[in-house]
Each structure stands twice: as C-alpha cells, then as structure tokens.
Amino acid sequence: MSHATATATADESVEFGRLLTGVLLTCHESNVYPSATVVDSASALSSAQHQSPTLARLSTMRGLRGLLAVSGRRAAASGASSSPHSVLFARALQILSQPEPVRLHKLSAPDSGIVELRLERPEARNAIGKEMLKGLRSAMDKVGADPTANVVLVASSVPKVFCAGADLKERRLMGPSEVREFVNTLRATFSSFEALPIPTIAVVEGAAFGGGLELALSCDLRICGESATFSLPETGLAIIPGAGGTQRLPRIVGRARAKELIFTGRRFDATEAVNM
C-alpha cells in the first residue's frame, strides 16, 4: 500500500468514525434505540473489512454524510437556535429513527399464530421502492422460517391507502438494467407470497393500485373495506403490469374481465371487486 493510499484510508476511517459515533452518542443521550440504518452501517463496515475496507468505509460514509447534510440544511432553514452540533445530530436522529417500511408483528393469545405484515411508508403512500422491496423479501424469509406462524395478514398502517404501487419517482432515477432487475425482483417476491405454505390474506383499506393490487392478488384471500379501490393503471404509462397482474387477475376474475381492467386501467371499488 502506498503512503498516499494509507493516508487516505486513515482519513476516511477518522471521518467515518466521527459521523457514526456522533449519531450513536445522540441515540444514547436521548435514551432511544438507533435505527437499523445505524446498526447496519456499523456491522457492514466490520464485516467488509477483509474484502475491501476502503470501499466499505466510503459507502457507509456517503450515506451518513448525505443524511447529515440534509439534516443540517433543514435545521438551518427552520432557524433553530440550538448549537450546530445538537441540531445536526438531532435531525439525523429524527430521520434515522423513522420506522422501517415493512414491519412484522406476531399477535399474542388468543390470536397466536397470526402474523401481521404491515406496510409503513406514509410519505410515499406505501409506494414500493428498493427499501420496501428489501423489507418485503426479508419479511417473507422470516415468516417462512418461523414454525409458529400459521397465517399472514398483509395490511397497511397508512390511512386511506393499502399500496400505491411502484415508486415511480425512484424508478425515474434508475437505468434500464436497474428497472429490469427491480421488476424481476418484485415479481419473484410476490411469487414468494404465493408459495408460502401457510394462508396469506390481504386486508385492503383504501387504494391498491398497480403493484399494490398485484401484491393483493398474490395472496390467497382478499378482504376489503368499503373504502377500498383498485386499479392496474400501467397501460396509461405505456407499460404493462409486470409483477404478476396479467397472470393472476385472469385466474381470479376471468380473461375477458381481466383484459378490460388492464386495457382501460380504470378504477373499481370493493363492491365491484366482490361481484367479480
């Protein structure tokens, strides 16, 4: 290793340590648990040391540095009178402490054996981005490995929405290969729902559009509230439902009705869904 490389590596280590330690100390002083983002940053750095220590540090630093930069700008815009250090890390902590987009909850007796899988991304109406997709896959792995799980309820913690479909804002930033990989992974994840050896029930309140409806279709049963609305609007974007909608919808409502819903992309309510 050259002298310049060694110096750069040392500087990177110091900066990473300062960022991560600052966030963890704020968590400790505030008497709260750090989010998985912080814990993953520390564990990822440790596990990657022997493979590529510099790249591991740089990757995690970029995430924390960007997060802290955004926090600092927001704090400055709000005109906070606190010290820069406390404002910076308080805002970072606030963001890092946000709930994960997918959460598993095991019910207790007399409902033991029931696992709730809750979608919790209110800022995007539960739109499925990379992080939520990662959370869905992780949740399926945990449920599949849990011998005490007897049934899964897929529901939303966000009022008036089940799932708004794929995160199109995030998708616009992807290249063609990334989009292809994302759609393939989404399709495989929904197939994992379908292949679970226990019953899966979609509990739909509010909007289930695009990938949200495809998620519900991949479950064994669907229970709808009166406010539930459904749509496969992809044709309006010059694409087709890519996560199983073209296959599962015809099996449930028939080919002719499925073609009409997919071709038009129109919305239908819970009453029409039940009748179909």
JOURRA-V497501 format. One record per residue. RES is the residue in three letters. PHI is phi in whole degrees, 0 to 359 (999 if undefined). PSI is psi in radians with two decimals (NA if undefined). D_FIRST is the distance of its C-alpha to the first C-alpha in Angstrom with 2 decimals. Layout:
res->{RES RES}
phi->{PHI PHI}
psi->{PSI PSI}
d_first->{D_FIRST D_FIRST}
This chain:
res->{MET SER HIS ALA THR ALA THR ALA THR ALA ASP GLU SER VAL GLU PHE GLY ARG LEU LEU THR GLY VAL LEU LEU THR CYS HIS GLU SER ASN VAL TYR PRO SER ALA THR VAL VAL ASP SER ALA SER ALA LEU SER SER ALA GLN HIS GLN SER PRO THR LEU ALA ARG LEU SER THR MET ARG GLY LEU ARG GLY LEU LEU ALA VAL SER GLY ARG ARG ALA ALA ALA SER GLY ALA SER SER SER PRO HIS SER VAL LEU PHE ALA ARG ALA LEU GLN ILE LEU SER GLN PRO GLU PRO VAL ARG LEU HIS LYS LEU SER ALA PRO ASP SER GLY ILE VAL GLU LEU ARG LEU GLU ARG PRO GLU ALA ARG ASN ALA ILE GLY LYS GLU MET LEU LYS GLY LEU ARG SER ALA MET ASP LYS VAL GLY ALA ASP PRO THR ALA ASN VAL VAL LEU VAL ALA SER SER VAL PRO LYS VAL PHE CYS ALA GLY ALA ASP LEU LYS GLU ARG ARG LEU MET GLY PRO SER GLU VAL ARG GLU PHE VAL ASN THR LEU ARG ALA THR PHE SER SER PHE GLU ALA LEU PRO ILE PRO THR ILE ALA VAL VAL GLU GLY ALA ALA PHE GLY GLY GLY LEU GLU LEU ALA LEU SER CYS ASP LEU ARG ILE CYS GLY GLU SER ALA THR PHE SER LEU PRO GLU THR GLY LEU ALA ILE ILE PRO GLY ALA GLY GLY THR GLN ARG LEU PRO ARG ILE VAL GLY ARG ALA ARG ALA LYS GLU LEU ILE PHE THR GLY ARG ARG PHE ASP ALA THR GLU ALA VAL ASN MET}
phi->{999 286 298 295 295 298 295 297 297 296 297 297 297 297 294 299 300 295 295 293 296 299 294 295 295 297 301 295 293 271 59 231 277 293 287 299 299 291 298 296 298 291 291 295 298 295 288 263 303 284 274 202 302 294 296 298 295 299 300 288 296 301 296 290 297 297 298 291 296 298 299 295 295 295 296 296 295 279 71 296 263 290 296 305 298 292 295 301 280 294 291 298 297 298 288 294 275 297 295 294 290 229 228 259 220 268 284 262 304 274 255 299 101 267 245 265 253 250 271 223 227 297 293 234 53 61 298 272 253 297 291 293 297 298 294 295 294 297 297 296 297 292 295 296 266 261 290 270 280 249 200 242 256 261 218 242 265 263 300 69 209 270 198 277 100 289 280 289 296 291 293 297 270 267 277 305 292 293 298 298 294 297 296 297 292 298 298 294 294 293 294 295 301 296 270 302 280 237 297 240 232 274 255 256 237 87 281 230 247 54 299 294 292 297 297 297 293 282 277 288 226 229 245 243 278 296 273 293 226 228 190 244 272 301 297 290 252 66 227 238 302 252 244 108 298 289 259 281 298 300 293 266 247 98 294 296 294 297 299 299 290 284 295 273 67 286 269 220 263 295 298 294 298 296 297 289}
psi->{2.31 2.87 -0.70 -0.72 -0.74 -0.71 -0.75 -0.73 -0.72 -0.75 -0.72 -0.71 -0.75 -0.79 -0.75 -0.80 -0.69 -0.77 -0.90 -0.73 -0.69 -0.77 -0.76 -0.66 -0.68 -0.71 -0.77 -0.79 -0.52 -0.03 0.76 2.83 2.39 2.62 2.99 -0.47 -0.78 -0.80 -0.75 -0.62 -0.75 -0.79 -0.62 -0.71 -0.79 -0.80 -0.38 0.04 -0.79 -0.35 -0.97 1.44 -0.75 -0.81 -0.66 -0.79 -0.78 -0.77 -0.81 -0.62 -0.72 -0.74 -0.82 -0.71 -0.76 -0.71 -0.80 -0.59 -0.78 -0.73 -0.74 -0.70 -0.72 -0.71 -0.72 -0.69 -0.51 -0.16 0.54 2.51 -0.05 2.94 2.61 -0.70 -0.84 -0.66 -0.79 -0.88 -0.43 -0.73 -0.68 -0.75 -0.69 -0.71 -0.77 -0.43 -0.02 2.56 2.69 2.64 -0.32 2.26 2.36 2.42 2.11 2.17 2.66 3.04 2.46 0.18 0.39 2.51 -0.29 2.23 2.20 2.21 1.95 2.32 2.20 1.26 1.23 -0.55 -0.29 0.35 0.68 0.46 2.48 1.87 -2.94 -0.72 -0.72 -0.68 -0.72 -0.71 -0.66 -0.76 -0.72 -0.73 -0.72 -0.67 -0.73 -0.74 -0.75 -0.47 0.01 1.87 -0.22 -0.15 2.18 -0.38 2.58 2.25 2.10 2.04 3.06 2.49 0.00 2.15 2.47 0.21 2.37 -1.07 2.24 0.06 -2.76 2.64 1.69 -0.51 -0.74 -0.64 -0.55 -0.37 -0.05 2.63 2.98 -0.73 -0.63 -0.73 -0.75 -0.76 -0.70 -0.85 -0.73 -0.70 -0.69 -0.78 -0.75 -0.62 -0.77 -0.57 -0.54 -0.67 -0.83 -0.55 -0.07 2.45 0.11 2.78 2.47 2.35 2.13 2.14 1.80 2.05 2.14 -2.68 2.34 1.61 2.56 -2.09 -0.44 -0.75 -0.66 -0.62 -0.79 -0.67 -0.46 -0.20 2.84 -0.67 2.73 2.20 2.22 2.46 2.92 -0.38 -0.02 2.38 2.57 2.67 2.58 1.52 0.19 -0.60 -0.42 -0.23 0.20 0.53 3.14 2.81 2.12 0.00 0.57 -0.09 -0.63 -0.28 -0.80 -0.62 -0.81 -0.59 -0.46 -0.73 -0.08 2.68 -0.77 -0.81 -0.68 -0.73 -0.75 -0.75 -0.66 -0.74 -0.72 -0.49 0.30 2.80 2.59 2.68 -3.09 -0.66 -0.81 -0.64 -0.76 -0.75 -0.61 NA}
d_first->{0.00 3.82 6.70 8.32 6.31 6.47 10.01 10.95 10.20 12.25 14.88 15.24 15.82 18.37 20.17 20.41 21.70 24.20 25.56 25.94 27.27 29.73 31.17 31.45 33.14 35.56 36.41 37.10 39.21 41.16 41.82 40.74 38.40 35.22 35.37 33.52 31.20 29.80 29.75 28.08 25.36 24.58 24.94 22.94 19.93 20.37 21.03 18.14 15.35 14.68 15.07 13.13 12.81 12.02 14.86 17.06 16.92 17.49 20.35 22.09 21.69 23.28 26.20 26.82 26.32 28.75 31.14 31.18 31.63 34.62 35.96 35.81 37.65 40.28 40.80 41.25 43.70 45.74 46.23 45.23 45.96 43.47 40.40 37.52 35.35 38.07 39.02 35.50 34.80 38.40 38.20 34.88 36.51 39.56 37.66 35.49 38.68 40.39 41.56 39.84 41.61 42.82 44.23 45.85 48.77 50.77 54.39 56.20 59.64 61.98 59.44 56.88 55.27 54.99 51.51 51.23 48.40 48.48 47.00 46.03 44.70 47.52 45.76 45.66 48.82 46.77 45.38 42.91 39.39 36.09 36.06 39.69 39.20 36.37 38.76 41.57 39.60 38.41 42.02 43.34 40.99 42.14 45.79 45.60 44.21 46.81 49.94 51.91 51.68 54.97 54.90 52.56 53.84 51.75 52.70 51.64 51.42 51.82 55.47 57.08 54.24 53.08 50.29 50.21 48.25 44.86 43.03 43.78 42.00 38.73 39.56 40.02 36.33 35.41 35.06 37.42 35.05 34.37 38.13 38.81 36.34 37.79 41.37 40.68 39.09 42.03 44.50 42.88 42.92 46.61 47.30 45.75 48.36 51.04 49.92 49.85 52.42 54.02 55.99 54.22 56.27 55.37 57.10 57.40 58.46 58.13 56.26 54.64 53.55 51.51 48.81 50.65 53.74 51.70 50.27 53.85 54.99 52.41 54.02 57.11 59.32 59.47 61.35 61.99 63.22 65.83 63.25 61.05 60.53 58.81 57.61 55.44 55.00 52.37 54.84 55.26 51.60 52.10 50.26 51.56 50.97 47.81 47.46 50.62 53.40 54.95 55.28 56.13 58.51 60.94 61.08 62.19 64.49 65.36 64.19 66.60 65.85 62.09 62.29 64.30 61.81 58.76 60.41 61.77 59.00 61.76 61.62 63.87 64.69 64.96 68.65 68.09 65.14 67.36 70.13 67.80}
